[in-house]
Amino acid sequence: MRLHWKWILACLSVLILVLASAHLYLDHAIRDFWISHVEQRLLREVRFARVYLSDMANTDEELVPLVNEVGVRLGVRATLINGQGRVLADSETDPYDLSALENHADHPEISAARQQGRGSNSRYSNTLDTEILYVATAVPEIGDGHYVLRLALPLRDMEHIGQLISQAIWIVSILGLCLALLLAYGTSRYISRPILDAIWFVKNIASGRLKHRTLRVSSTRELHDLGTALDDMRRQVQTHIGQITLEKSRLEAVLTSITEAILVTDQIGRILMGNQTFEKLFGVSDAIEGRMPIELVRHRDVQNAIDQTLKTGQAVFLDLTRSDDRERHFDVQIAPILQDDHIAGSVTIFYDITELRRLERIRKDFVANVSHELRTPLTTIKGCASTLADGALDDRETSQRFVKMINTHADRLHNLVEDILDLSRIESGALPLEIGVYPIREMINSVVGQIRPLAKEKTLTIEINTKENVQVQCDHKLIEQALFNLLDNAVKYTPEEGKIWIQTRDFKHGENTQTRIALEVKDTGIGIPLSDMDRIFERFYRVDKGRSRAMGGTGLGLSIVRHIMDAHGERVYVESEQGKGSTFGLTLPGV
């Protein structure tokens, strides 16, 4: 129930209680006053009647008309009772019927009159259906000295006057109640309106609407102080929310820009928040708040480590490897969140070291492959040189064969060193790009002219399907080198009498609207197994290791192609099916 109505009901209850009490008090007070007034009148009249009877009556027979006369003249009922309580005369009873009246000896006013000289009493008369006041006095001057004269007066007039007074009191009470209710209503509205304004003001603060008008409450000093305090609170809350919002924005910006996955839990281990990197790395699309870490990370060691941190307050470090769509490696660090020496939660940081592990593996493979690639030709050259030094020079045919082997392996070493140097220059960025606009057909013709002799040795057909006026932006020397490597691979891995196509087409990738030209080399070679597709551009990686070395390849050609395209900000791609050939493509910006 609203304060407004509570105030009105309280006032109404108090008013009703006060008016009812006042009405009862006035009713009894007026009744007592009226009875007292009538009693005093009857006392005076009974004393007068006593003197009158004493002077006028000489015998008992004379008392009856005298008593009747007293009753008529005074307008009351006069009764004379002897010492035994028998009625001797009554102004309203026929003398012949007096014997039928009851004995009055035990009536209170009669007993009091005999003992104290006078007495009074009031009681209800069923016969007259009204209250009657009795006043009695002893009359020792007549009879045997024990006579009592009693006057009785019905209180009908008092009841009528009482009803009129009571009616007047009720009317005044009702009018006063209505006036008081109007006053209470106005007062309650006057008091409750500022409180309702304050409630509205606080609700606006609670809902974040802090720019509303200043609360002005001036009905009372206390409400004015309340309004001032609430307005001060609004300004402080607005300031604090502004600070919190700024800090939240900064925190969100920091969390968004951080490349590490971050997961925050409460003191019981349920997730409070995670950044975008976490959702991306662990493939989370639904809401994560309130869930357990194991539901998202799906690794028991992480859940156990978080539980241990929440229990002991000690930081925990562990390595995590996940193999969902592809293998990922994480360095995981879990630290407690302390608040007043109490563990309020934990923060878990997932450092993605997959690329680091991959580079570490590539480095190890590179060292091993370079060592292996250098060992074979050097061993061969050293063996041939030793054989020649031991006397094989005297045998012309043998010496020519060994010298040819030395020359072949020296060329292999030279190609290997050149490829390593080219790869190093491109990868380090020390080789500046000379970007220009070049006709793509001219670059293709230049490279095909270099590779055609090798193709003729295997009776391979090279077909060019490009438009004449296509121009691209690139460093033409590097792109020609990349195209040469792709054609060289196609020649090496395409069986005799096979076919190689060089073609261009428009290329669109993602939301990039810039014109792109795809330069593709397609062959009818042996193809690439699906399991090798992801590693085909790694250094020294060979699909058929024995066959590649026999053909004189260094294993760095495709890696050089990839780094050339990375330097241009473009991409190289491959489509292949084992036994049905391969298609390698380069993307270049068109003009």
N, C-alpha and C positions, 0 to 999 in steps of 0.2 A: 504494500500500500504506500502511496506517495506521502511525503511529509506534509503536503498541503492538506490532504484529507485527514491524516493523523492529527494534525493541529486542530482542525475543525471538530473532529470527534472528541478530542480531549477537552476542548473548550465547551462543547455541548454537554459532555458528561459532568463537568464541573458546574456549569450553569444549572443543569437539571437538579443536581445534588443540592446546590445552594438554595435554589428556588423551592424545592420540596421541603428542605429543612426550615426555610423561612415561613412557608405556608403552614407547616405543622406547628411551628412555634407561635405564629400569629393566631392560628385557630385556637390553640390552648390558652394563649394569653388573653384573647378577647373573651373566651368562655369563662375563664377564671375571673376576669374583671367584671363581666356581666353578672355572674352568680354572686360575687362579693357585693356588687352594687344592690342587687335585689335582696340579698340577705340583710344588708344594713337597713334597707327600707322596711322589710318585714319586722326586723327587731324593734325599730322605732314604733311601728304600728302595733306590734303585740304588746309593747309596754303601755301604749295609749289604751289599748283594749282592756288590759288588766286593770288599769285605774278606773276605766269606765264601768267594768263589771263590778268592781269592789264598791263603787259608789252607788250603783243603781240597783243591785240585786240584794234583796233581803231574804228571799227564800229560793230553794232549788227550782221551784216551778217558774220563777221569774227569769231564770238563767237562759231558758230555751229561746224566747223571743229576743232577748238581748244578744245572744250569740248570733242569731240569724241577722239581726240588725247590723252587728259588727261586720259580718261577712258581706252584706249588701253594700254598706257604706264604703268599706275598704276595697271592694272588688276582689275579695279573696275567699277562700273556703276556711271558715272558722270552726274549730272543733274543741269541745270541752270534755276532758277525760278526768274521772275521779281517781282516787288513790289505788283502786283495784285494777285500773286500766280499762274500765267500761266507759263507753262513750255516753255522756249525759246529754250533749247537744251537738248538732252539726248543721251548718247553714245550708248545706246542699242535700240533706237527708230528712225525710218526713219523720216527725217524732215517733210515729208508730212503728217505723222500721229501724229505730236505733238498736233495738235488741238483737237484730240480725247481724249487726256489724261485729267484726272480729275484735278481740281484746287487743288493746294498744299498749299494754304494759311493757312489752319487750321491744318496742320501736326505739331506735337509737336516740331520736330527738326527745322522746318522753323521758327515757332513763336519764339523759344528760340534764334535762330541766329539773328533775327531782333531786339530782345530786348536786348540780352546780347553779341551779336557779334559772338556767336557760340552756337551750340546745338547738342545733340545726342539722339538717341532713337533706340530701337530694337523692332521689331514686326514680327509676323508670316505672311508669304505671302502664300495665298492659291494657287496663280498661280504657284509659284515656289516650293511650298510644302516644305518650309524651313524657318527658321528664318533669318531675314536680319537686319544688323546693319547700321543705318544711322547716318552720321556726316555732319553737315552743318555749313557754316561760311558766314558772310555778306561780300559782295564785293562792297564797296562803291565807288571804283575807276572807275567802269564802269557803263554805262547806266545812269539811273536817280539817282543812289546812293542807290537804294533799292534792288539791285540784291542779290540773295543768291545762293551760289554754294554748292551742296550736293553730297557727295560720299556715295555709298551703297555697302556693301560687304556681300554676303550670308555666313552664318556660317556653311556650310556643312562640311568643314574641322574640325571645332570645334566639331561638333556632332560626326564625325568619331573618332576624337581623344578621345572625351568623352566616346564613346562606348568602345574603346580599354582600356581606363583607368578603366572604370566601370567593364569591363570583367576581367581585372587584379585584381581589388579590390575583385570581387566575387570569383575568384579562390583562392586568398590569404585568403579571409574570410572563404571559405569552408575548405581549408586546416587547417586554424587556428581553425575552429570549430571542425573538426575531431580530431586534436591534443588535443584541450581543452577537448573534450568528453572522449578521452582516459585517459587524466590526471584526469578528474573528476571521471571516472569509477575506476581508480586505487586508487584515494584518498578516494572515498566512500567505496571501499572494505577494504582499510586500516583502515578506521574509524569504519565501521559497523561490521567488523569481531570481534573485541574485545567486541562490544555490543552484538553480537549474542552469543559469548562465555559466556558473563555475563547472558544473558537470559537463555541459557542452564543450567548454573550453578544455577540460581534461581529456575528453574523448578525442578531440581534435589533436591534442598532443600525442595521445596513445596511438592514433592512426597515422601520425607523421605529418599532419597538416599544421605546420608551425608558423606559417606566415599570416595568420588571421589577425584581426584587430586585437588591440590590447584590451584585457578584461578590466572593466570599470565597475566596481561595486562600492556604493557609498551609502547604503541604507543604514548600516550600523558600523561602529568602529571596528568590531570584530570581523564582520564580513569584508569591510574595506581592507583590513590587514590580510585577510585570506586572499582577496583578489590580487593584492600587491605581491604576496608570496607566490601565488600561482603564475603570475606574469613573469616574476623573476625566474621561476622554475622553467617556464617556456623558453626564455632566452638562454638559460644555461643548457637545457636539453638541446635546443637548436645548435648551440655552439659545439656541444659534445658530439651530436650526431654528425655535424659537418666534419669534425675531426675524425670520427670513426669512419665516415664515408670516404674521406681522403685516404686514411690509412688502408681501408679495404681496397680502394682502387689501386693504390700502390702495391699492396700485397698481391692482388689479382694480376696486375701487370708483371710483377716479378715472377709469380708462379707460371704465368702464361709463357714468359720469355725463357724460363729455365728449360733446358733440354732434358733434364733428368726427371724421371717419374717420381712424384711425391704423393704419399698416402698418409693421412692423419686419422688417428683413432681416439676414442674417449678412454676413460679409465677402465672400462670393462672390455675393451677391445673391439667395439663396433666402430665402423667407419664414419667419420665426420665429413671428410672432404678429400678430393683428389684432383690433381691438376689435369689439363688437357693431354699432356704427354703420357700420363698414366693411362687415361682412357684410350688413347691411341695405341700404345704399346701392348696393352692387354685386351684390346678389342671390346671395350665396355661401351654399350649403347644405352643401357637403362640407368635409372637413378642408383647411386651407390651408397647414399646415406643410410645408415642403420644396418648395413650388411656386414658380414664377417669377411676379413681379408682372404680367407681360403676360398671363398666363393668366387672371387675374381682372379686371384693369383694362381689358384689351383696348385699350391705347393705346400705340403705339410711343414717343411722346414721354416718357411716364412711365418706361418701362423704360430709355430712353437717359439720362434725367436721373439715375436711381438709379445706373446704371453709371458715369456721370461723377462723381457724389459719392463712390462707393467708390474710384474711381481717383485723384481729385485731393484728396479731403477737403474740398472746398468746397461750401457750401450752394447749392442751385439752386431757383429760383422759376419757376413757369410757370402758365398758364391752361389749363384742360381743359374741354371741352364734350362731353358724352355724350348720344346720342339713341337710347336703347333704347325703353322704354315711353313716356317723355316726356323732353323736353329738360332736362338738368341742367348747371349751370355750377359749376366748382370752381376755387378758388385753391389751388394745390398748392405745398407747401414741403417740400423734401428736405434733411435735415441729416445729417452723419456722426456716428457713435457712436465716440468716441475712448477708447482704453484703453492707458495707458502710451505715449502718442504713436503708437499704432498704430490703424489704422482697423478696428474690430471689427464694423462693420455700419452700417446707416443706418435712420433713422426718417422716414417720409413722412406728412405731415398733409394731409388733403383738407378744405378749408373749403368747405362747401356754400353758395355765394352765389346759388343759383337764386332764392330769395325776394327777395334784394337786387336782383338784376337785374330780377325781375318788378316790384318796387315802383318801381324806377327807370324802367322802361318805362311803368308806370301813371302815374307822376308826369309824365313827358314827354307821355304821351297826354292826361292831365288838363289840363295847361297848354295844349296845342294845342287840345283840344276846347273848353275854356272860352273860349279866345280866339276860336275859330271860332263858338261859340254866341253869344258877346256881339257879335261883329262884325256878324253878319247883322241882328239887330234894331236895333242902333245905327245901322248904315248906312241901314236903311230909315227909321228915325225922323228921322235927320238929313236924308235926302233929302226926306222929306215936309215937314219944317219949313222947309227951304230953298225948296221949291216954294211953300209957303204965304206965306213972307216975300216972295217975288218977285211977289206979286199974286194968287195963287190964292184968297186969302180973299174976294176980290170975287165969285168964282164959287161960289155956295152949294153947288151939287151937287158940284163938284170939291173944295171945302174939306171938306165932310162926308165924302167918300170918303177924303181924306188923313188927316183927324182919326181916322176909324175905323181906318185902318191903323196910325196912331201908337198908338192905344189897344190894338190887338191885340198889337203888338210890345212895348208896355210891359208888358202882362200876361205876355207870354212871358218878359221879363226878370225880372219879379217872381217868376214861378214858378221860374225858374232859380235866382235868388238864394235863394229860400226853400228849395229842394231842397238847394242847396249848404250852406246854414246848418244845415239839419236833419241832413244827412250828417256835417257837421263836428262837431256836438254829440254825435251818437250815437257816432261813431268815436273821439272824444277821451275819452268817458266823463264829460263834463261834465253830461250829461243824466241825472239820477238816475231809477232805475226805481221805480215805485210798484206793487209786486207785490201782487196781491189775487186773490180767487177770484171769477170772473165766469161767468155762463151764456153759453156760446158762441153760443147762438141769438140772444140780445139783441144781441151785437156784430155778428153777421152781418146782422140786420135793420137795424141802424143804418147800416152801410156800404151795403147794398143800396138803402136809401132815398136815399142821396146819389148813387148811380151810376145808378139806374133812369132818370132823365130822359135821360141820354146814351144809354142802351140803347134807349129808345123812339124816339129820332131815327133809329136804324138798324134799327128793328123787330126787336130782339134779345129773345129769351126768356131770363129768368133763373129757374132752378129751384133751390130749396133742399131738400137731402135730409139733414137732421140730426135727431138725437133731441132731445127737449124738455129733458131733465134733465141734459145733459152740461155739466159745469163744468170750467174750466181755471184754472191759476195763471199770471198774466201781468200786464204793464202794459197795461191794456185800450186806452189811447189809442194806444200805439205799435203794438199788434197790429191795431187798426182801421185805422191808417195803412198798415200793410203789406198788409192785405187790400184796402184801397181801391186801392193801387197795382197789385195783381194783377188786380183787377176792371177797373181803368182800362185796363190792357194788353189784357185779354181783349176788352173792348169795341172798342178801337182796331183790333185785328188780326183780329177776326171779321167776315166779310162780312155784309151785310144779310140779315135773316131767319134769322140763325144762332141758336145756342143756347149758353147758359152754365149750368154746374151748379156749385153750391156744396155740398160734401158733407164729412162727417166719418167717420172710421173709426179703429179701434184700430191702433196702430203699435208695432212692436217692432224695435229695431235693436241688433245685437250681443248682448252679455251683460247689457245693462241690463234689469232686471226691473221697473223702475218703470212704472206705467201711462202710456202716451203716447197723445195724440190727434192724428191727422193732419187738418188743415184744408186741403182741396183746392179749387182753382178749375180747372174743366175747361171747355174751349171747343171750338168747331168751326172755329177760325181757320186761318190759313195755315200754322201749324206752324213749327218751327225746324230748320234744317239740322243734321245731325250734327256738322259741322265747327265750328259756332258754339256748341255746347252748353257747352263748358268756359269760354267767355268771356261768357256771357249776363248774368252778374251784375257785370261790370266797369263802372266809371263811363263813361258816354257811349257805351257799346257798343250799336250798333244792328244788327239783322239786315238790315233794309231802311232804309238811312239816309235816302233821299229821302222815303219814305212816312212815316217817323216824324216828321220835321220838319214835314211838311205837316199832320200831325195835331196838332201843337203839343206833342209830347213833348220833355222835356229830356234824356232818355237816362240819368237818374239814378234812376228809379223802382225798378228791380230791385236796384240797388246799395244803395239805402236799405233795401229789404226784407232783404237779406242781413245788413246791419249791425245791423238791429233784432233779427234772430234770433240773431246772434252775441252781442249784449248780453244776451239771455235765456239764453245757453248752449244754444240749440236749433239746428235746422238747417232750411234751405230746400232743396227739391229740385225738379227738373223732369223730366218725361217728355214726349217730343214726337216726332212723325213728320211730316215736311214734307208739307203739303197735307191733313193729317188732324186738325189741332188739337194743343193742348198741355194738359198738366196740371201746374200749379204747386201745391206743397204746403208747409205749415208744420207743424212738430211742436211740441206744447205739452204740459206735464205735466198729466195729469188728476187729478181729486180723487175 
